Amino acid sequence: MVVADMANFYREPDRRQRFLLPVDMSDWVSDTDMVHLLLDAIELMDLSAFEAHYTRRGTGAPPSPPSMMVCVLIYAYANGHPSSRKIERLCERDAGFRMIVGDEVPDHSMIVRFRKRHRSAFEALFAEVLQLCHRAGLVRLGVVALDGTKVKANASLAANRTARPLEAEVAAMVSAAEETDAAEDALFGDERGDDLPAELRNASARSARLQACLDQLHAEANAEAARRQEKIDARAAEEEATGKRKRGRKPKPAEAVVDEDAKANVTDPDSRIMKSRKGYLQGYNAQAVVTAEQIILAPGVTNEANDVRHLGPMIDKALAMAEAVMGEDARIGTALMDAGYWSEGNAALETADCEYLIATTKDWKQRKAMRAAPPPRGRIPGNLSARERMDRKLLTKRGRTLYRLRGQTVEPVFGQMKEIQGADSFMMRGEEEARGEWSLHCAGHNLRKLHSESVRRGRKSGKWLLN
């Protein structure tokens, strides 16, 4: 009796109920969902970089519109779904994705091809999203922060090889290919015969990757030899100019010899072994310039673990983005960097339009020095080195206040992207592909910030952004 009474208590769903009117997908998605903003935003974007690949005429079925594919990818990356197979499933089952694609559900292979084909166009897409953020008043200059984070490549640490095993494996594959050719010549003569089996085709592709790894190791050896020769030439020129022999051991002659311990990855030859806070990983160094409002101003990717060589290029890129979005009069103001970017050469790049505050020691040491030392007073002594001048600037009241903002800008952005968007690893392989995918992640982050602001304003005034 109790069971019957409880059964009458619930409101059971009628799964066989037919709809009397046509279904509107927007009714199935919350008004505050990002998809509404994204569909409006896509209409305002210049997608010519994507559309240029397609021709109006041709045989076969017409392709899916680039606007739909771009919308799907941004929505997927912003919500932490970079896997092409997962995106396909979501386009079938998720109301937000279904609202974008309608009944034109793309399969995972189409998503992979589109993402790889247009990898260089994602930076232009990032600029379009940044432009929308500027229209909404979210891009404010004055103080920006630059930092890098290690992102795992689509490759394993175990796939690294030194030069000698690589050469042996390539030689073995070449020998196997020659034996296969000889056997086929004996069997078929001058006739074509059948297509090569799949395992041989895969072996050929693997051989190409192995050869690419060898080429990379030799290129690095040549570059190191060139740097060494440059030092030797500079030393010789200085000795000739002064007429005095420099003290110390004379440098060894520059030889392009591959280091026996140097390694290359056979899965993604462009990726490198890098040290992160959680240990070593096979990956890339992803860079970002971020405003005080946590809007990414410029993205970048390199396979160099050290940040020091990327200060100038990233600041230049951020300034170019700011000028493109805000006009030629845009000025950055102050740029904050941690000790990974410190060098006297980088400090010399400071201009009147962009002041640099670069930590000269690790963050915990920098914070300790700020707590221990009182703010300096009086005029700046004229005999200070570049490092001492930077240390003094950081210890001033203004320097302490500004540098403290670094921990509230770029570091939280990386945390949000990795935790919410799954930006702690790349799906595509290759430096150019990783650069495009990072731009897509950064565009997704900025769109999430734009969406949050849109929801906030909508609840306050009833007016939504971009409408």
C-alpha positions as CSV (number, residue, x, y, z in Angstrom):
1,M,0.0,0.0,0.0
2,V,2.9,2.3,0.8
3,V,4.5,1.5,-2.6
4,A,1.4,2.5,-4.5
5,D,1.1,5.8,-2.6
6,M,4.7,6.6,-3.4
7,A,4.3,5.8,-7.1
8,N,1.4,8.3,-7.3
9,F,3.7,10.9,-5.7
10,Y,6.1,11.2,-8.7
11,R,5.6,13.0,-12.0
12,E,6.5,10.3,-14.5
13,P,7.9,11.4,-17.9
14,D,5.8,10.5,-21.0
15,R,8.5,9.4,-23.4
16,R,5.9,8.6,-26.1
17,Q,4.4,12.0,-26.2
18,R,4.6,13.5,-29.7
19,F,5.3,17.2,-30.4
20,L,2.3,19.0,-31.8
21,L,4.5,21.9,-33.1
22,P,7.9,21.9,-34.8
23,V,10.8,21.7,-32.4
24,D,12.9,24.9,-31.9
25,M,16.4,23.8,-30.6
26,S,16.9,27.1,-28.9
27,D,14.1,26.2,-26.4
28,W,16.2,23.2,-25.3
29,V,19.3,25.3,-24.5
30,S,19.5,27.7,-21.5
31,D,19.4,31.4,-22.4
32,T,22.7,31.9,-20.6
33,D,24.5,29.1,-22.6
34,M,27.5,30.3,-24.5
35,V,26.2,28.9,-27.8
36,H,23.8,31.8,-28.2
37,L,26.6,34.3,-28.0
38,L,28.8,32.2,-30.2
39,L,26.2,32.0,-33.0
40,D,25.8,35.8,-32.9
41,A,29.6,36.2,-32.8
42,I,30.2,34.0,-35.8
43,E,28.0,36.3,-37.9
44,L,30.2,39.3,-37.1
45,M,33.6,37.5,-37.8
46,D,35.6,37.7,-41.0
47,L,36.1,34.0,-41.9
48,S,37.7,34.7,-45.3
49,A,40.9,32.9,-44.1
50,F,38.8,29.7,-43.9
51,E,36.6,30.3,-46.9
52,A,39.6,30.9,-49.3
53,H,40.3,27.2,-49.3
54,Y,37.0,26.3,-51.0
55,T,35.9,26.8,-54.6
56,R,32.4,27.5,-55.7
57,R,32.4,24.7,-58.3
58,G,33.5,21.2,-58.1
59,T,32.3,17.6,-58.2
60,G,31.0,15.6,-55.2
61,A,28.9,16.7,-52.3
62,P,29.2,20.3,-51.1
63,P,31.3,20.8,-48.0
64,S,30.0,21.9,-44.6
65,P,30.1,25.7,-44.2
66,P,33.3,26.9,-42.6
67,S,31.2,29.1,-40.2
68,M,29.6,25.9,-38.8
69,M,32.9,24.1,-38.4
70,V,34.6,27.0,-36.8
71,C,31.6,27.4,-34.4
72,V,31.7,23.8,-33.5
73,L,35.5,23.9,-32.8
74,I,35.4,27.0,-30.7
75,Y,32.4,25.7,-28.7
76,A,34.1,22.4,-28.2
77,Y,37.5,23.8,-27.1
78,A,35.9,26.4,-24.8
79,N,34.1,23.6,-23.0
80,G,37.1,21.2,-22.8
81,H,36.3,18.8,-25.6
82,P,39.2,18.8,-28.1
83,S,38.8,15.1,-29.1
84,S,37.3,14.8,-32.6
85,R,35.4,11.6,-31.8
86,K,33.9,13.2,-28.7
87,I,32.9,16.3,-30.7
88,E,31.1,14.0,-33.2
89,R,29.2,12.3,-30.4
90,L,28.3,15.6,-28.8
91,C,27.0,16.9,-32.2
92,E,24.6,13.9,-32.2
93,R,23.5,14.1,-28.5
94,D,24.2,17.5,-27.0
95,A,21.6,20.2,-27.5
96,G,24.1,23.0,-27.6
97,F,26.2,21.3,-30.4
98,R,23.0,20.2,-32.1
99,M,21.8,23.8,-32.2
100,I,25.0,24.7,-34.1
101,V,25.0,21.8,-36.6
102,G,21.3,21.1,-37.0
103,D,21.0,17.8,-38.9
104,E,24.4,18.3,-40.6
105,V,26.4,16.3,-38.0
106,P,30.1,16.2,-39.0
107,D,32.0,13.0,-38.5
108,H,35.3,12.9,-36.6
109,S,37.4,12.5,-39.8
110,M,35.9,15.7,-41.2
111,I,36.7,17.6,-38.0
112,V,40.3,16.3,-38.0
113,R,40.8,17.3,-41.7
114,F,39.3,20.8,-41.1
115,R,41.4,21.4,-38.0
116,K,44.6,20.4,-39.7
117,R,43.8,22.1,-43.0
118,H,43.1,25.4,-41.4
119,R,45.8,25.3,-38.6
120,S,47.4,28.6,-39.9
121,A,44.0,30.4,-40.0
122,F,43.3,29.9,-36.3
123,E,45.5,32.9,-35.4
124,A,43.2,35.1,-37.6
125,L,40.3,33.6,-35.8
126,F,41.9,34.5,-32.5
127,A,42.2,38.1,-33.7
128,E,38.5,38.2,-34.6
129,V,37.5,37.0,-31.1
130,L,39.8,39.6,-29.6
131,Q,38.1,42.3,-31.8
132,L,34.7,41.3,-30.3
133,C,36.2,41.5,-26.8
134,H,37.4,45.0,-27.6
135,R,33.9,46.0,-28.8
136,A,32.5,44.9,-25.5
137,G,35.1,47.0,-23.7
138,L,37.0,44.1,-22.2
139,V,40.4,44.8,-23.8
140,R,42.2,47.4,-21.6
141,L,45.9,48.1,-21.8
142,G,48.1,49.7,-19.2
143,V,49.5,46.5,-17.6
144,V,50.0,43.2,-19.3
145,A,51.8,40.0,-18.2
146,L,53.8,37.5,-20.3
147,D,54.4,34.0,-19.3
148,G,54.9,30.5,-20.7
149,T,53.5,27.1,-19.7
150,K,54.5,23.6,-20.7
151,V,51.9,21.7,-22.7
152,K,52.1,18.0,-23.5
153,A,52.5,17.0,-27.1
154,N,50.6,14.2,-28.7
155,A,53.7,12.0,-28.2
156,S,55.3,9.9,-25.5
157,L,58.7,10.4,-23.7
158,A,59.4,6.8,-24.5
159,A,59.4,7.6,-28.2
160,N,62.6,9.5,-28.0
161,R,65.7,8.1,-29.8
162,T,69.4,9.0,-30.0
163,A,71.1,9.3,-33.4
164,R,72.7,5.8,-33.4
165,P,69.5,3.7,-32.9
166,L,67.7,6.0,-35.4
167,E,70.4,5.4,-38.0
168,A,70.2,1.6,-37.4
169,E,66.4,1.6,-37.6
170,V,66.4,3.7,-40.8
171,A,69.0,1.4,-42.4
172,A,67.0,-1.7,-41.4
173,M,63.9,-0.2,-43.0
174,V,65.7,0.7,-46.2
175,S,67.2,-2.8,-46.4
176,A,63.8,-4.3,-45.9
177,A,62.3,-2.1,-48.6
178,E,65.1,-3.1,-51.0
179,E,64.4,-6.8,-50.3
180,T,60.7,-6.3,-50.9
181,D,61.4,-4.6,-54.2
182,A,63.7,-7.4,-55.3
183,A,61.1,-10.1,-54.3
184,E,58.3,-8.2,-56.2
185,D,60.5,-7.8,-59.3
186,A,61.1,-11.5,-59.3
187,L,57.4,-12.3,-58.8
188,F,55.8,-9.7,-61.1
189,G,58.6,-8.6,-63.5
190,D,57.8,-5.3,-65.2
191,E,54.1,-5.5,-64.3
192,R,52.6,-3.5,-61.5
193,G,51.2,-6.3,-59.4
194,D,48.9,-5.5,-56.5
195,D,49.0,-2.6,-54.1
196,L,51.4,-2.7,-51.2
197,P,49.9,-4.1,-48.0
198,A,49.0,-1.7,-45.2
199,E,52.0,-2.7,-43.0
200,L,54.5,-1.7,-45.7
201,R,52.7,1.6,-46.2
202,N,52.9,2.3,-42.5
203,A,56.5,1.3,-42.4
204,S,57.2,3.8,-45.2
205,A,55.6,6.6,-43.2
206,R,57.5,5.6,-40.1
207,S,60.7,5.6,-42.0
208,A,60.0,9.2,-43.1
209,R,59.4,10.2,-39.5
210,L,62.7,8.5,-38.4
211,Q,64.5,10.3,-41.2
212,A,63.0,13.6,-40.0
213,C,64.3,12.9,-36.5
214,L,67.8,12.3,-37.9
215,D,67.6,15.5,-39.9
216,Q,66.6,17.4,-36.8
217,L,69.6,16.1,-34.8
218,H,72.0,17.0,-37.7
219,A,70.4,20.5,-38.0
220,E,70.9,21.1,-34.3
221,A,74.5,20.0,-34.5
222,N,75.1,22.4,-37.5
223,A,73.4,25.2,-35.6
224,E,75.6,24.5,-32.5
225,A,78.7,24.4,-34.7
226,A,77.7,27.8,-36.3
227,R,77.3,29.4,-32.8
228,R,80.7,28.0,-31.7
229,Q,82.4,29.3,-34.9
230,E,80.8,32.7,-34.3
231,K,82.4,32.9,-30.8
232,I,85.7,31.8,-32.3
233,D,85.6,34.5,-34.9
234,A,84.6,37.1,-32.4
235,R,87.5,36.1,-30.1
236,A,89.9,36.3,-33.1
237,A,88.6,39.7,-34.1
238,E,89.0,41.1,-30.6
239,E,92.5,39.7,-30.3
240,E,93.4,41.3,-33.6
241,A,91.9,44.7,-32.7
242,T,93.6,44.9,-29.3
243,G,96.9,43.1,-30.3
244,K,96.6,41.0,-27.1
245,R,95.9,37.4,-26.7
246,K,92.8,36.7,-24.5
247,R,93.3,34.7,-21.4
248,G,91.8,31.3,-20.9
249,R,91.7,28.1,-22.9
250,K,91.3,28.6,-26.7
251,P,88.0,27.3,-28.0
252,K,88.0,24.0,-29.9
253,P,87.4,24.1,-33.6
254,A,83.7,24.1,-34.5
255,E,82.6,20.7,-35.8
256,A,79.1,19.7,-36.8
257,V,79.0,16.4,-34.8
258,V,75.8,15.0,-33.5
259,D,75.9,14.6,-29.7
260,E,75.5,10.9,-28.8
261,D,73.1,11.9,-26.0
262,A,70.9,14.2,-28.1
263,K,67.4,12.8,-28.6
264,A,64.5,13.3,-31.1
265,N,61.0,12.0,-30.8
266,V,59.8,9.7,-33.6
267,T,56.1,10.5,-33.0
268,D,56.4,14.3,-33.1
269,P,59.9,15.3,-34.1
270,D,59.1,19.0,-33.5
271,S,58.3,18.4,-29.8
272,R,61.0,18.5,-27.1
273,I,61.6,17.0,-23.6
274,M,60.7,19.8,-21.1
275,K,60.6,20.1,-17.4
276,S,57.4,21.2,-15.7
277,R,56.3,21.5,-12.1
278,K,55.0,17.9,-12.2
279,G,58.2,16.4,-13.8
280,Y,59.4,15.9,-17.3
281,L,57.1,15.8,-20.3
282,Q,57.3,15.6,-24.1
283,G,55.8,18.8,-25.3
284,Y,55.9,22.5,-26.2
285,N,56.3,25.8,-24.5
286,A,53.0,27.8,-24.9
287,Q,53.3,31.5,-24.5
288,A,50.6,34.2,-23.8
289,V,50.4,37.9,-23.2
290,V,47.5,38.6,-20.9
291,T,45.8,41.9,-19.8
292,A,44.8,42.7,-16.2
293,E,41.3,41.6,-17.0
294,Q,42.6,38.1,-18.0
295,I,42.0,38.7,-21.7
296,I,44.7,37.0,-23.9
297,L,46.3,39.6,-26.1
298,A,48.7,37.4,-28.0
299,P,49.3,33.6,-28.1
300,G,52.5,31.8,-29.2
301,V,54.1,28.3,-29.2
302,T,57.8,27.3,-29.3
303,N,59.7,24.1,-28.8
304,E,62.4,25.9,-26.8
305,A,62.0,25.2,-23.1
306,N,63.7,28.5,-22.1
307,D,61.6,31.7,-22.2
308,V,64.3,34.2,-22.5
309,R,64.4,34.5,-26.3
310,H,60.7,35.0,-26.6
311,L,60.2,38.3,-24.7
312,G,60.8,40.5,-27.7
313,P,58.8,38.6,-30.3
314,M,55.8,38.1,-27.9
315,I,55.7,41.8,-26.8
316,D,56.0,42.8,-30.5
317,K,53.1,40.4,-31.4
318,A,51.0,41.8,-28.5
319,L,51.6,45.3,-29.7
320,A,50.7,44.4,-33.3
321,M,47.5,42.8,-32.0
322,A,46.6,45.8,-29.9
323,E,47.2,48.2,-32.8
324,A,45.1,46.0,-35.1
325,V,42.2,45.9,-32.6
326,M,42.5,49.3,-30.9
327,G,44.2,51.5,-33.6
328,E,47.7,52.7,-34.3
329,D,47.9,54.8,-31.1
330,A,47.6,51.7,-28.8
331,R,50.3,51.4,-26.2
332,I,50.9,48.5,-23.8
333,G,52.2,50.5,-20.9
334,T,53.9,48.1,-18.5
335,A,54.8,44.4,-19.1
336,L,55.4,42.0,-16.2
337,M,57.6,38.9,-16.6
338,D,59.1,36.3,-14.3
339,A,62.8,35.4,-14.0
340,G,62.6,33.1,-17.0
341,Y,62.7,36.2,-19.2
342,W,65.5,38.0,-17.5
343,S,68.6,39.0,-19.4
344,E,70.4,42.3,-19.8
345,G,69.6,42.1,-23.5
346,N,65.9,41.8,-22.8
347,A,66.1,44.7,-20.3
348,A,67.6,46.8,-23.0
349,L,64.5,46.2,-25.2
350,E,62.4,48.4,-22.9
351,T,60.9,51.5,-24.7
352,A,59.1,54.7,-23.6
353,D,55.8,53.1,-24.7
354,C,56.4,49.7,-22.9
355,E,58.1,49.5,-19.5
356,Y,59.5,46.2,-18.4
357,L,59.3,44.7,-14.9
358,I,61.3,41.5,-15.0
359,A,62.1,39.4,-11.9
360,T,65.8,38.6,-11.7
361,T,65.4,35.6,-9.4
362,K,62.8,32.9,-8.8
363,D,59.4,34.1,-7.6
364,W,59.8,32.9,-4.0
365,K,63.1,34.6,-3.7
366,Q,61.7,37.8,-5.3
367,R,58.8,37.8,-2.8
368,K,61.2,37.2,0.1
369,A,63.4,40.1,-1.1
370,M,60.3,42.4,-1.3
371,R,59.3,41.5,2.3
372,A,62.8,41.9,3.7
373,A,64.0,45.0,2.0
374,P,62.5,48.5,2.5
375,P,61.5,50.5,-0.6
376,P,64.5,52.4,-2.0
377,R,64.4,56.2,-1.8
378,G,66.2,59.0,-3.5
379,R,67.8,59.2,-6.9
380,I,68.9,56.2,-8.7
381,P,72.7,55.8,-8.4
382,G,74.5,56.1,-11.8
383,N,76.9,53.2,-11.3
384,L,74.2,50.4,-11.1
385,S,74.3,47.5,-13.5
386,A,71.2,46.6,-15.5
387,R,70.3,43.9,-13.1
388,E,70.7,46.2,-10.1
389,R,68.6,48.8,-11.7
390,M,65.8,46.3,-12.3
391,D,66.0,45.0,-8.8
392,R,65.7,48.5,-7.5
393,K,62.7,49.2,-9.7
394,L,61.0,46.1,-8.4
395,L,61.6,47.0,-4.8
396,T,59.9,50.5,-5.2
397,K,56.3,50.8,-3.9
398,R,55.1,51.1,-7.5
399,G,57.2,48.1,-8.6
400,R,55.9,45.9,-5.8
401,T,52.3,46.9,-6.5
402,L,52.6,46.3,-10.3
403,Y,54.5,43.0,-10.0
404,R,52.0,41.6,-7.6
405,L,49.5,41.8,-10.4
406,R,51.4,39.1,-12.4
407,G,50.1,36.4,-10.1
408,Q,46.5,37.6,-10.7
409,T,46.6,37.7,-14.5
410,V,48.6,35.2,-16.6
411,E,48.9,32.4,-14.0
412,P,45.2,32.1,-13.4
413,V,44.5,32.1,-17.1
414,F,46.8,29.1,-17.6
415,G,45.0,27.3,-14.7
416,Q,41.6,28.0,-16.2
417,M,42.6,26.9,-19.6
418,K,44.1,23.6,-18.4
419,E,41.4,22.7,-15.9
420,I,38.3,23.9,-17.9
421,Q,39.3,23.6,-21.5
422,G,41.7,20.6,-21.3
423,A,44.5,22.8,-22.7
424,D,47.2,20.8,-20.9
425,S,47.8,18.7,-24.0
426,F,47.7,19.1,-27.8
427,M,45.7,16.8,-30.1
428,M,47.7,17.7,-33.3
429,R,51.4,16.9,-34.0
430,G,54.0,19.4,-35.2
431,E,55.0,22.9,-34.1
432,E,52.8,24.7,-36.7
433,E,49.8,22.5,-35.8
434,A,50.4,23.1,-32.0
435,R,50.6,26.9,-32.7
436,G,47.2,26.8,-34.4
437,E,45.6,24.7,-31.7
438,W,46.9,27.0,-29.0
439,S,45.4,30.0,-30.8
440,L,42.1,28.0,-30.8
441,H,42.4,27.4,-27.1
442,C,43.2,31.1,-26.5
443,A,40.2,32.2,-28.6
444,G,38.0,29.8,-26.6
445,H,39.3,31.4,-23.3
446,N,38.6,34.9,-24.5
447,L,35.1,33.9,-25.7
448,R,34.4,32.5,-22.2
449,K,35.3,35.8,-20.7
450,L,33.1,37.6,-23.3
451,H,30.3,35.2,-22.4
452,S,30.7,35.8,-18.7
453,E,30.5,39.5,-19.2
454,S,27.5,39.1,-21.5
455,V,25.6,37.1,-18.8
456,R,26.6,39.7,-16.1
457,R,25.3,42.6,-18.2
458,G,22.2,40.7,-19.3
459,R,21.2,40.0,-15.7
460,K,21.8,43.6,-14.7
461,S,20.3,45.5,-17.6
462,G,18.4,42.9,-19.6
463,K,20.6,43.7,-22.7
464,W,22.9,40.9,-24.0
465,L,26.1,41.6,-25.8
466,L,26.3,41.4,-29.6
467,N,22.5,41.5,-29.9
